[in-house]
């Protein structure tokens, strides 16, 4: 009984994984673009919170930045001002090497 449940849940997890892989393949250009933007800026900021405003960019970049950070390509840290919060990103050593390779691509 529990082995049937386990098989079913594993199948669902595999389907989820496949769909995420397809999404990454389709969005590879945006990952490359983010890496190159951060490489050019040296330190790249993303608004997380601004008093009286909704930071629209957060939703646009959130998943890609999380994936890049989990892959040890970038590192981010929270920064605060009097009326806002932002996340500052920079490339790791691995990210710098990858950015050089991406810049050399046609």
Backbone as XML, in Angstrom:
<?xml version="1.0"?>
<chain id="A" units="angstrom">
  <residue number="1" name="UNK">
    <atom name="N" x="0.815" y="-1.188" z="0.000"/>
    <atom name="CA" x="0.000" y="0.000" z="0.000"/>
    <atom name="C" x="0.866" y="1.263" z="0.000"/>
  </residue>
  <residue number="2" name="UNK">
    <atom name="N" x="1.803" y="1.375" z="0.954"/>
    <atom name="CA" x="2.641" y="2.574" z="1.008"/>
    <atom name="C" x="3.620" y="2.624" z="-0.161"/>
  </residue>
  <residue number="3" name="UNK">
    <atom name="N" x="3.983" y="1.465" z="-0.724"/>
    <atom name="CA" x="4.868" y="1.478" z="-1.891"/>
    <atom name="C" x="4.144" y="2.057" z="-3.104"/>
  </residue>
  <residue number="4" name="UNK">
    <atom name="N" x="2.827" y="1.819" z="-3.211"/>
    <atom name="CA" x="2.044" y="2.424" z="-4.301"/>
    <atom name="C" x="1.999" y="3.938" z="-4.142"/>
  </residue>
  <residue number="5" name="UNK">
    <atom name="N" x="1.819" y="4.381" z="-2.915"/>
    <atom name="CA" x="1.804" y="5.821" z="-2.637"/>
    <atom name="C" x="3.152" y="6.433" z="-2.973"/>
  </residue>
  <residue number="6" name="UNK">
    <atom name="N" x="4.213" y="5.765" z="-2.581"/>
    <atom name="CA" x="5.561" y="6.256" z="-2.848"/>
    <atom name="C" x="5.823" y="6.349" z="-4.348"/>
  </residue>
  <residue number="7" name="UNK">
    <atom name="N" x="5.433" y="5.342" z="-5.100"/>
    <atom name="CA" x="5.602" y="5.355" z="-6.559"/>
    <atom name="C" x="4.835" y="6.511" z="-7.192"/>
  </residue>
  <residue number="8" name="UNK">
    <atom name="N" x="3.608" y="6.719" z="-6.723"/>
    <atom name="CA" x="2.783" y="7.810" z="-7.261"/>
    <atom name="C" x="3.413" y="9.163" z="-6.976"/>
  </residue>
  <residue number="9" name="UNK">
    <atom name="N" x="3.876" y="9.360" z="-5.760"/>
    <atom name="CA" x="4.496" y="10.640" z="-5.388"/>
    <atom name="C" x="5.812" y="10.855" z="-6.136"/>
  </residue>
  <residue number="10" name="UNK">
    <atom name="N" x="6.586" y="9.814" z="-6.336"/>
    <atom name="CA" x="7.818" y="9.931" z="-7.121"/>
    <atom name="C" x="7.513" y="10.327" z="-8.558"/>
  </residue>
  <residue number="11" name="UNK">
    <atom name="N" x="6.461" y="9.761" z="-9.112"/>
    <atom name="CA" x="6.070" y="10.107" z="-10.483"/>
    <atom name="C" x="5.682" y="11.586" z="-10.578"/>
  </residue>
  <residue number="12" name="UNK">
    <atom name="N" x="4.927" y="12.062" z="-9.610"/>
    <atom name="CA" x="4.534" y="13.481" z="-9.574"/>
    <atom name="C" x="5.782" y="14.362" z="-9.467"/>
  </residue>
  <residue number="13" name="UNK">
    <atom name="N" x="6.712" y="13.985" z="-8.609"/>
    <atom name="CA" x="7.945" y="14.753" z="-8.443"/>
    <atom name="C" x="8.754" y="14.776" z="-9.741"/>
  </residue>
  <residue number="14" name="UNK">
    <atom name="N" x="8.820" y="13.653" z="-10.439"/>
    <atom name="CA" x="9.534" y="13.592" z="-11.712"/>
    <atom name="C" x="8.885" y="14.499" z="-12.754"/>
  </residue>
  <residue number="15" name="UNK">
    <atom name="N" x="7.556" y="14.511" z="-12.798"/>
    <atom name="CA" x="6.842" y="15.393" z="-13.725"/>
    <atom name="C" x="7.126" y="16.855" z="-13.408"/>
  </residue>
  <residue number="16" name="UNK">
    <atom name="N" x="7.137" y="17.201" z="-12.126"/>
    <atom name="CA" x="7.459" y="18.571" z="-11.719"/>
    <atom name="C" x="8.873" y="18.939" z="-12.153"/>
  </residue>
  <residue number="17" name="UNK">
    <atom name="N" x="9.791" y="18.017" z="-11.966"/>
    <atom name="CA" x="11.186" y="18.253" z="-12.329"/>
    <atom name="C" x="11.314" y="18.464" z="-13.839"/>
  </residue>
  <residue number="18" name="UNK">
    <atom name="N" x="10.644" y="17.642" z="-14.618"/>
    <atom name="CA" x="10.690" y="17.774" z="-16.080"/>
    <atom name="C" x="10.151" y="19.127" z="-16.527"/>
  </residue>
  <residue number="19" name="UNK">
    <atom name="N" x="9.047" y="19.565" z="-15.935"/>
    <atom name="CA" x="8.481" y="20.854" z="-16.341"/>
    <atom name="C" x="9.399" y="22.014" z="-15.959"/>
  </residue>
  <residue number="20" name="UNK">
    <atom name="N" x="10.084" y="21.908" z="-14.828"/>
    <atom name="CA" x="11.036" y="22.952" z="-14.428"/>
    <atom name="C" x="12.239" y="22.984" z="-15.372"/>
  </residue>
  <residue number="21" name="UNK">
    <atom name="N" x="12.689" y="21.815" z="-15.804"/>
    <atom name="CA" x="13.824" y="21.738" z="-16.737"/>
    <atom name="C" x="13.448" y="22.390" z="-18.070"/>
  </residue>
  <residue number="22" name="UNK">
    <atom name="N" x="12.236" y="22.138" z="-18.542"/>
    <atom name="CA" x="11.769" y="22.745" z="-19.792"/>
    <atom name="C" x="11.715" y="24.264" z="-19.642"/>
  </residue>
  <residue number="23" name="UNK">
    <atom name="N" x="11.229" y="24.739" z="-18.504"/>
    <atom name="CA" x="11.155" y="26.186" z="-18.260"/>
    <atom name="C" x="12.552" y="26.808" z="-18.249"/>
  </residue>
  <residue number="24" name="UNK">
    <atom name="N" x="13.516" y="26.119" z="-17.679"/>
    <atom name="CA" x="14.894" y="26.621" z="-17.660"/>
    <atom name="C" x="15.448" y="26.681" z="-19.077"/>
  </residue>
  <residue number="25" name="UNK">
    <atom name="N" x="15.210" y="25.628" z="-19.850"/>
    <atom name="CA" x="15.681" y="25.605" z="-21.242"/>
    <atom name="C" x="15.105" y="26.768" z="-22.049"/>
  </residue>
  <residue number="26" name="UNK">
    <atom name="N" x="13.822" y="27.038" z="-21.852"/>
    <atom name="CA" x="13.171" y="28.129" z="-22.586"/>
    <atom name="C" x="13.657" y="29.502" z="-22.124"/>
  </residue>
  <residue number="27" name="UNK">
    <atom name="N" x="14.009" y="29.620" z="-20.845"/>
    <atom name="CA" x="14.392" y="30.913" z="-20.294"/>
    <atom name="C" x="15.886" y="31.118" z="-20.149"/>
  </residue>
  <residue number="28" name="UNK">
    <atom name="N" x="16.690" y="30.297" z="-20.807"/>
    <atom name="CA" x="18.145" y="30.389" z="-20.636"/>
    <atom name="C" x="18.683" y="31.774" z="-21.006"/>
  </residue>
  <residue number="29" name="UNK">
    <atom name="N" x="18.056" y="32.429" z="-21.951"/>
    <atom name="CA" x="18.486" y="33.773" z="-22.349"/>
    <atom name="C" x="18.395" y="34.774" z="-21.210"/>
  </residue>
  <residue number="30" name="UNK">
    <atom name="N" x="17.353" y="34.667" z="-20.406"/>
    <atom name="CA" x="17.215" y="35.607" z="-19.292"/>
    <atom name="C" x="18.252" y="35.329" z="-18.202"/>
  </residue>
  <residue number="31" name="UNK">
    <atom name="N" x="18.614" y="34.063" z="-18.011"/>
    <atom name="CA" x="19.669" y="33.741" z="-17.046"/>
    <atom name="C" x="21.007" y="34.324" z="-17.513"/>
  </residue>
  <residue number="32" name="UNK">
    <atom name="N" x="21.302" y="34.138" z="-18.794"/>
    <atom name="CA" x="22.542" y="34.689" z="-19.352"/>
    <atom name="C" x="22.567" y="36.204" z="-19.207"/>
  </residue>
  <residue number="33" name="UNK">
    <atom name="N" x="21.453" y="36.825" z="-19.545"/>
    <atom name="CA" x="21.354" y="38.283" z="-19.471"/>
    <atom name="C" x="21.601" y="38.788" z="-18.051"/>
  </residue>
  <residue number="34" name="UNK">
    <atom name="N" x="21.011" y="38.132" z="-17.062"/>
    <atom name="CA" x="21.214" y="38.542" z="-15.673"/>
    <atom name="C" x="22.678" y="38.414" z="-15.255"/>
  </residue>
  <residue number="35" name="UNK">
    <atom name="N" x="23.297" y="37.316" z="-15.629"/>
    <atom name="CA" x="24.710" y="37.118" z="-15.278"/>
    <atom name="C" x="25.566" y="38.214" z="-15.891"/>
  </residue>
  <residue number="36" name="UNK">
    <atom name="N" x="25.308" y="38.537" z="-17.145"/>
    <atom name="CA" x="26.100" y="39.576" z="-17.818"/>
    <atom name="C" x="25.818" y="40.964" z="-17.250"/>
  </residue>
  <residue number="37" name="UNK">
    <atom name="N" x="24.567" y="41.230" z="-16.866"/>
    <atom name="CA" x="24.245" y="42.522" z="-16.237"/>
    <atom name="C" x="24.979" y="42.673" z="-14.912"/>
  </residue>
  <residue number="38" name="UNK">
    <atom name="N" x="24.980" y="41.622" z="-14.123"/>
    <atom name="CA" x="25.663" y="41.671" z="-12.826"/>
    <atom name="C" x="27.171" y="41.804" z="-13.032"/>
  </residue>
  <residue number="39" name="UNK">
    <atom name="N" x="27.709" y="41.099" z="-14.039"/>
    <atom name="CA" x="29.143" y="41.189" z="-14.329"/>
    <atom name="C" x="29.521" y="42.618" z="-14.721"/>
  </residue>
  <residue number="40" name="UNK">
    <atom name="N" x="28.686" y="43.255" z="-15.519"/>
    <atom name="CA" x="28.971" y="44.625" z="-15.971"/>
    <atom name="C" x="28.867" y="45.616" z="-14.819"/>
  </residue>
  <residue number="41" name="UNK">
    <atom name="N" x="27.856" y="45.452" z="-13.974"/>
    <atom name="CA" x="27.622" y="46.395" z="-12.873"/>
    <atom name="C" x="28.539" y="46.158" z="-11.677"/>
  </residue>
  <residue number="42" name="UNK">
    <atom name="N" x="29.118" y="44.977" z="-11.576"/>
    <atom name="CA" x="29.931" y="44.539" z="-10.428"/>
    <atom name="C" x="29.048" y="44.269" z="-9.203"/>
  </residue>
  <residue number="43" name="UNK">
    <atom name="N" x="28.192" y="45.207" z="-8.855"/>
    <atom name="CA" x="27.202" y="45.015" z="-7.797"/>
    <atom name="C" x="25.874" y="45.497" z="-8.355"/>
  </residue>
  <residue number="44" name="UNK">
    <atom name="N" x="24.912" y="44.586" z="-8.420"/>
    <atom name="CA" x="23.623" y="44.839" z="-9.054"/>
    <atom name="C" x="22.539" y="44.811" z="-7.989"/>
  </residue>
  <residue number="45" name="UNK">
    <atom name="N" x="21.690" y="45.827" z="-7.962"/>
    <atom name="CA" x="20.675" y="45.961" z="-6.916"/>
    <atom name="C" x="19.278" y="45.663" z="-7.442"/>
  </residue>
  <residue number="46" name="UNK">
    <atom name="N" x="18.488" y="45.018" z="-6.600"/>
    <atom name="CA" x="17.085" y="44.755" z="-6.892"/>
    <atom name="C" x="16.254" y="45.253" z="-5.716"/>
  </residue>
  <residue number="47" name="UNK">
    <atom name="N" x="15.346" y="46.182" z="-6.010"/>
    <atom name="CA" x="14.481" y="46.703" z="-4.948"/>
    <atom name="C" x="13.575" y="45.598" z="-4.424"/>
  </residue>
  <residue number="48" name="UNK">
    <atom name="N" x="13.519" y="45.470" z="-3.126"/>
    <atom name="CA" x="12.651" y="44.498" z="-2.491"/>
    <atom name="C" x="11.437" y="45.199" z="-1.890"/>
  </residue>
  <residue number="49" name="UNK">
    <atom name="N" x="11.694" y="46.365" z="-1.322"/>
    <atom name="CA" x="10.626" y="47.129" z="-0.689"/>
    <atom name="C" x="10.980" y="48.603" z="-0.738"/>
  </residue>
  <residue number="50" name="UNK">
    <atom name="N" x="9.998" y="49.419" z="-1.136"/>
    <atom name="CA" x="10.148" y="50.871" z="-1.112"/>
    <atom name="C" x="8.872" y="51.427" z="-0.501"/>
  </residue>
  <residue number="51" name="UNK">
    <atom name="N" x="9.024" y="52.305" z="0.466"/>
    <atom name="CA" x="7.864" y="52.863" z="1.150"/>
    <atom name="C" x="6.901" y="53.503" z="0.144"/>
  </residue>
  <residue number="52" name="UNK">
    <atom name="N" x="5.666" y="53.033" z="0.163"/>
    <atom name="CA" x="4.638" y="53.603" z="-0.688"/>
    <atom name="C" x="4.608" y="53.075" z="-2.113"/>
  </residue>
  <residue number="53" name="UNK">
    <atom name="N" x="5.434" y="52.114" z="-2.456"/>
    <atom name="CA" x="5.474" y="51.585" z="-3.824"/>
    <atom name="C" x="5.560" y="50.071" z="-3.810"/>
  </residue>
  <residue number="54" name="UNK">
    <atom name="N" x="5.063" y="49.491" z="-4.890"/>
    <atom name="CA" x="5.192" y="48.050" z="-5.095"/>
    <atom name="C" x="6.369" y="47.814" z="-6.038"/>
  </residue>
  <residue number="55" name="UNK">
    <atom name="N" x="7.403" y="47.111" z="-5.620"/>
    <atom name="CA" x="8.550" y="46.865" z="-6.507"/>
    <atom name="C" x="8.223" y="45.794" z="-7.557"/>
  </residue>
  <residue number="56" name="UNK">
    <atom name="N" x="7.890" y="46.211" z="-8.768"/>
    <atom name="CA" x="7.481" y="45.299" z="-9.833"/>
    <atom name="C" x="8.617" y="44.412" z="-10.310"/>
  </residue>
  <residue number="57" name="UNK">
    <atom name="N" x="9.837" y="44.889" z="-10.263"/>
    <atom name="CA" x="10.977" y="44.108" z="-10.746"/>
    <atom name="C" x="11.200" y="42.835" z="-9.940"/>
  </residue>
  <residue number="58" name="UNK">
    <atom name="N" x="10.785" y="42.838" z="-8.702"/>
    <atom name="CA" x="11.022" y="41.702" z="-7.821"/>
    <atom name="C" x="10.437" y="40.423" z="-8.413"/>
  </residue>
  <residue number="59" name="UNK">
    <atom name="N" x="9.200" y="40.468" z="-8.835"/>
    <atom name="CA" x="8.540" y="39.286" z="-9.378"/>
    <atom name="C" x="9.195" y="38.834" z="-10.678"/>
  </residue>
  <residue number="60" name="UNK">
    <atom name="N" x="9.674" y="39.773" z="-11.452"/>
    <atom name="CA" x="10.287" y="39.471" z="-12.753"/>
    <atom name="C" x="11.578" y="38.664" z="-12.589"/>
  </residue>
  <residue number="61" name="UNK">
    <atom name="N" x="12.370" y="38.987" z="-11.589"/>
    <atom name="CA" x="13.695" y="38.393" z="-11.427"/>
    <atom name="C" x="13.812" y="37.353" z="-10.320"/>
  </residue>
  <residue number="62" name="UNK">
    <atom name="N" x="12.824" y="37.260" z="-9.461"/>
    <atom name="CA" x="12.932" y="36.474" z="-8.237"/>
    <atom name="C" x="13.359" y="35.019" z="-8.470"/>
  </residue>
  <residue number="63" name="UNK">
    <atom name="N" x="12.700" y="34.301" z="-9.339"/>
    <atom name="CA" x="13.020" y="32.884" z="-9.552"/>
    <atom name="C" x="14.405" y="32.698" z="-10.162"/>
  </residue>
  <residue number="64" name="UNK">
    <atom name="N" x="14.725" y="33.502" z="-11.164"/>
    <atom name="CA" x="16.025" y="33.367" z="-11.826"/>
    <atom name="C" x="17.161" y="33.667" z="-10.847"/>
  </residue>
  <residue number="65" name="UNK">
    <atom name="N" x="17.029" y="34.719" z="-10.070"/>
    <atom name="CA" x="18.072" y="35.069" z="-9.107"/>
    <atom name="C" x="18.220" y="33.987" z="-8.036"/>
  </residue>
  <residue number="66" name="UNK">
    <atom name="N" x="17.116" y="33.422" z="-7.616"/>
    <atom name="CA" x="17.168" y="32.348" z="-6.629"/>
    <atom name="C" x="17.911" y="31.135" z="-7.191"/>
  </residue>
  <residue number="67" name="UNK">
    <atom name="N" x="17.626" y="30.775" z="-8.436"/>
    <atom name="CA" x="18.311" y="29.642" z="-9.063"/>
    <atom name="C" x="19.809" y="29.917" z="-9.195"/>
  </residue>
  <residue number="68" name="UNK">
    <atom name="N" x="20.163" y="31.116" z="-9.641"/>
    <atom name="CA" x="21.578" y="31.465" z="-9.805"/>
    <atom name="C" x="22.300" y="31.482" z="-8.460"/>
  </residue>
  <residue number="69" name="UNK">
    <atom name="N" x="21.605" y="31.932" z="-7.437"/>
    <atom name="CA" x="22.223" y="31.973" z="-6.105"/>
    <atom name="C" x="22.396" y="30.552" z="-5.557"/>
  </residue>
  <residue number="70" name="UNK">
    <atom name="N" x="21.413" y="29.718" z="-5.749"/>
    <atom name="CA" x="21.521" y="28.325" z="-5.294"/>
    <atom name="C" x="22.612" y="27.578" z="-6.053"/>
  </residue>
  <residue number="71" name="UNK">
    <atom name="N" x="22.871" y="27.979" z="-7.295"/>
    <atom name="CA" x="23.931" y="27.369" z="-8.089"/>
    <atom name="C" x="25.303" y="27.951" z="-7.808"/>
  </residue>
  <residue number="72" name="UNK">
    <atom name="N" x="25.392" y="28.838" z="-6.835"/>
    <atom name="CA" x="26.652" y="29.480" z="-6.440"/>
    <atom name="C" x="27.279" y="30.279" z="-7.591"/>
  </residue>
  <residue number="73" name="UNK">
    <atom name="N" x="26.430" y="30.867" z="-8.419"/>
    <atom name="CA" x="26.897" y="31.720" z="-9.514"/>
    <atom name="C" x="26.896" y="33.175" z="-9.070"/>
  </residue>
  <residue number="74" name="UNK">
    <atom name="N" x="25.916" y="33.525" z="-8.244"/>
    <atom name="CA" x="25.846" y="34.864" z="-7.666"/>
    <atom name="C" x="25.654" y="34.725" z="-6.159"/>
  </residue>
  <residue number="75" name="UNK">
    <atom name="N" x="25.923" y="35.816" z="-5.463"/>
    <atom name="CA" x="25.603" y="35.865" z="-4.038"/>
    <atom name="C" x="24.898" y="37.190" z="-3.781"/>
  </residue>
  <residue number="76" name="UNK">
    <atom name="N" x="23.929" y="37.134" z="-2.910"/>
    <atom name="CA" x="23.155" y="38.330" z="-2.618"/>
    <atom name="C" x="23.091" y="38.583" z="-1.125"/>
  </residue>
  <residue number="77" name="UNK">
    <atom name="N" x="22.915" y="39.846" z="-0.795"/>
    <atom name="CA" x="22.718" y="40.195" z="0.611"/>
    <atom name="C" x="21.756" y="41.369" z="0.692"/>
  </residue>
  <residue number="78" name="UNK">
    <atom name="N" x="21.011" y="41.382" z="1.763"/>
    <atom name="CA" x="20.026" y="42.445" z="1.966"/>
    <atom name="C" x="20.724" y="43.721" z="2.412"/>
  </residue>
  <residue number="79" name="UNK">
    <atom name="N" x="20.234" y="44.826" z="1.884"/>
    <atom name="CA" x="20.708" y="46.155" z="2.282"/>
    <atom name="C" x="19.478" y="46.997" z="2.608"/>
  </residue>
  <residue number="80" name="UNK">
    <atom name="N" x="19.641" y="47.916" z="3.525"/>
    <atom name="CA" x="18.510" y="48.724" z="3.967"/>
    <atom name="C" x="18.878" y="50.205" z="3.940"/>
  </residue>
  <residue number="81" name="UNK">
    <atom name="N" x="17.893" y="51.008" z="3.579"/>
    <atom name="CA" x="17.995" y="52.452" z="3.727"/>
    <atom name="C" x="16.860" y="52.866" z="4.655"/>
  </residue>
  <residue number="82" name="UNK">
    <atom name="N" x="16.709" y="54.156" z="4.835"/>
    <atom name="CA" x="15.678" y="54.647" z="5.753"/>
    <atom name="C" x="14.273" y="54.226" z="5.317"/>
  </residue>
  <residue number="83" name="UNK">
    <atom name="N" x="14.004" y="54.218" z="4.011"/>
    <atom name="CA" x="12.656" y="53.943" z="3.528"/>
    <atom name="C" x="12.581" y="52.846" z="2.477"/>
  </residue>
  <residue number="84" name="UNK">
    <atom name="N" x="13.599" y="52.028" z="2.397"/>
    <atom name="CA" x="13.564" y="50.955" z="1.408"/>
    <atom name="C" x="14.482" y="49.809" z="1.807"/>
  </residue>
  <residue number="85" name="UNK">
    <atom name="N" x="14.301" y="48.724" z="1.107"/>
    <atom name="CA" x="15.182" y="47.569" z="1.261"/>
    <atom name="C" x="15.479" y="47.052" z="-0.133"/>
  </residue>
  <residue number="86" name="UNK">
    <atom name="N" x="16.684" y="46.603" z="-0.323"/>
    <atom name="CA" x="17.055" y="46.045" z="-1.612"/>
    <atom name="C" x="18.035" y="44.909" z="-1.403"/>
  </residue>
  <residue number="87" name="UNK">
    <atom name="N" x="18.152" y="44.099" z="-2.423"/>
    <atom name="CA" x="19.080" y="42.979" z="-2.382"/>
    <atom name="C" x="20.203" y="43.285" z="-3.355"/>
  </residue>
  <residue number="88" name="UNK">
    <atom name="N" x="21.418" y="43.227" z="-2.867"/>
    <atom name="CA" x="22.599" y="43.523" z="-3.669"/>
    <atom name="C" x="23.228" y="42.196" z="-4.122"/>
  </residue>
  <residue number="89" name="UNK">
    <atom name="N" x="23.414" y="42.044" z="-5.420"/>
    <atom name="CA" x="23.980" y="40.816" z="-5.981"/>
    <atom name="C" x="25.335" y="41.095" z="-6.605"/>
  </residue>
  <residue number="90" name="UNK">
    <atom name="N" x="26.215" y="40.112" z="-6.490"/>
    <atom name="CA" x="27.483" y="40.145" z="-7.193"/>
    <atom name="C" x="27.853" y="38.715" z="-7.570"/>
  </residue>
  <residue number="91" name="UNK">
    <atom name="N" x="28.715" y="38.592" z="-8.556"/>
    <atom name="CA" x="29.120" y="37.279" z="-9.026"/>
    <atom name="C" x="30.087" y="36.624" z="-8.044"/>
  </residue>
  <residue number="92" name="UNK">
    <atom name="N" x="29.989" y="35.319" z="-7.935"/>
    <atom name="CA" x="30.981" y="34.548" z="-7.198"/>
    <atom name="C" x="32.145" y="34.278" z="-8.147"/>
  </residue>
  <residue number="93" name="UNK">
    <atom name="N" x="33.169" y="33.631" z="-7.662"/>
    <atom name="CA" x="34.293" y="33.274" z="-8.529"/>
    <atom name="C" x="33.797" y="32.382" z="-9.674"/>
  </residue>
  <residue number="94" name="UNK">
    <atom name="N" x="32.954" y="31.434" z="-9.351"/>
    <atom name="CA" x="32.363" y="30.567" z="-10.371"/>
    <atom name="C" x="31.552" y="31.397" z="-11.370"/>
  </residue>
  <residue number="95" name="UNK">
    <atom name="N" x="30.816" y="32.380" z="-10.864"/>
    <atom name="CA" x="30.021" y="33.255" z="-11.715"/>
    <atom name="C" x="30.877" y="34.114" z="-12.629"/>
  </residue>
  <residue number="96" name="UNK">
    <atom name="N" x="32.002" y="34.597" z="-12.117"/>
    <atom name="CA" x="32.919" y="35.407" z="-12.936"/>
    <atom name="C" x="33.472" y="34.588" z="-14.094"/>
  </residue>
  <residue number="97" name="UNK">
    <atom name="N" x="33.854" y="33.342" z="-13.811"/>
    <atom name="CA" x="34.371" y="32.470" z="-14.868"/>
    <atom name="C" x="33.294" y="32.183" z="-15.912"/>
  </residue>
  <residue number="98" name="UNK">
    <atom name="N" x="32.077" y="31.952" z="-15.450"/>
    <atom name="CA" x="30.965" y="31.693" z="-16.355"/>
    <atom name="C" x="30.643" y="32.925" z="-17.203"/>
  </residue>
  <residue number="99" name="UNK">
    <atom name="N" x="30.683" y="34.108" z="-16.588"/>
    <atom name="CA" x="30.408" y="35.349" z="-17.321"/>
    <atom name="C" x="31.433" y="35.551" z="-18.436"/>
  </residue>
  <residue number="100" name="UNK">
    <atom name="N" x="32.702" y="35.254" z="-18.173"/>
    <atom name="CA" x="33.731" y="35.369" z="-19.213"/>
    <atom name="C" x="33.423" y="34.455" z="-20.389"/>
  </residue>
  <residue number="101" name="UNK">
    <atom name="N" x="33.012" y="33.232" z="-20.089"/>
    <atom name="CA" x="32.660" y="32.296" z="-21.148"/>
    <atom name="C" x="31.449" y="32.775" z="-21.936"/>
  </residue>
  <residue number="102" name="UNK">
    <atom name="N" x="30.465" y="33.324" z="-21.231"/>
    <atom name="CA" x="29.256" y="33.819" z="-21.901"/>
    <atom name="C" x="29.574" y="35.020" z="-22.800"/>
  </residue>
  <residue number="103" name="UNK">
    <atom name="N" x="30.487" y="35.875" z="-22.357"/>
    <atom name="CA" x="30.866" y="37.037" z="-23.156"/>
    <atom name="C" x="31.587" y="36.638" z="-24.435"/>
  </residue>
  <residue number="104" name="UNK">
    <atom name="N" x="32.241" y="35.501" z="-24.412"/>
    <atom name="CA" x="32.964" y="35.033" z="-25.585"/>
    <atom name="C" x="32.081" y="34.325" z="-26.592"/>
  </residue>
  <residue number="105" name="UNK">
    <atom name="N" x="30.871" y="33.955" z="-26.172"/>
    <atom name="CA" x="29.940" y="33.290" z="-27.076"/>
    <atom name="C" x="29.483" y="34.245" z="-28.170"/>
  </residue>
  <residue number="106" name="UNK">
    <atom name="N" x="29.217" y="33.703" z="-29.367"/>
    <atom name="CA" x="28.727" y="34.572" z="-30.451"/>
    <atom name="C" x="27.306" y="35.044" z="-30.220"/>
  </residue>
</chain>
